[in-house]
Amino acid sequence: MNSDKLVKIAVDALEEIKAFDIKVLSVSKLTSMFDYIVIASANSSRQTKALADNVREKVKSAGGSILSLEGEQTGEWLLVDLGDVIVHIMQPEAREYYNLEALWVS
């Protein structure tokens, strides 16, 4: 599955469970490890987990694969690795502290 389709599926899955402040960053010119980073915010650890589960479910049902899922223990920041697309689901405090957008946008 191409990375543009993966981004669309991930964003739709995030919007379905009411993620907010969703950003899609194209990073293919900055790294060869992946093409896109999707960053979304959630209000609680319960919501971050629900969002990650929905992304996994939607990607799998579309024929994609999940390479890994990190951060389920705390739920403050979950990372869903889809290969060419990395999805970060963060609570606002963690998102502000780590400021991933500033790291990847030049």
N, C-alpha and C positions, 0 to 999 in steps of 0.2 A: 504494500500500500504506500502511495507516495506521501511525502511529508505535508503537502498542502491539505490533503484529505484528512490526515491525522489531526492537524490543527483544527479543522472545521468540526470534526467529531468531538474533540476535547473541549472546545469552546462551547459547543451546543450542550454538552453534558454538564459543564460548569454552570451555564446560564439556567439550565433546567432545575438545579438545586439552589438557585439564588446566590451564586458567588457574585462578588462585586469587585469593581476596579480591575477588570480583566485586561491584561496587556499581552500582546503577542510581539515578540522581538525576533527579527530575522538575524541570525548570527552566523550564517554560513560563510561570510567573508572574514569572520574573526576566528573561527575554529573549524576544524574538519571533523570534530567529534559528533556534532548534531547540527541541524539546520535551523530549528526554532526553539525558543523558550516561551512557554506560556506561564504567566504569573497571575494568580487570582487570590483574592482575600475572602476570608470566612470569619464569622463572628464567634465561633466556639470550636473546641476540639471535636465535638460531636459533628458539627457541620463540615469541618475539614475532612474527617473520615468519610462522611456521606458523599462528599464531592469526589474524593479519590475513588471510592467504590463505584460511583456512577461513571466516572471516566473509564475505569477498568472494564466495567460491564459493556459500555457502548463501543469501546474499541474492540473488545473480543467479539461482540455480536456482529461487527462490521468486517470481521476476518483479520483484524490486526492482532499483534501480540504485545504483552507487557513484559519488559525485560526485568524490571524490579520495582519495588515500592519501599520507600524508606520513611521512617518517622511515625509509624503507626502507634508506637508506645505512648508518646506524649500528645500527639495530635496538634502541636503548635505549628509545625511546618512539615507538610508531607510532600514528597517528591515521587512522581510517577514517571518512570523512564519508559518511553515508547520507542526508543532507538533514535530516530532522526528528530524527535520532538521530546523535550523535557517539560513536564508540567510541575510547577511549584504552587502549592496551595498553602497559604500562610495566614495566620492571625495578624491583625494590623500592627501589633507591637513588634512582632518578629520581622514583618515586612519592612517596617520603618527602620529597624535596627540594622538589618543586613543590606537593605537598599540594593537589591540585585539589578534593578534597572540601571543604576549609575555604573555598575560594574561592566555591563554589556553594551551600553549605548555610548558611542564615541562622539 
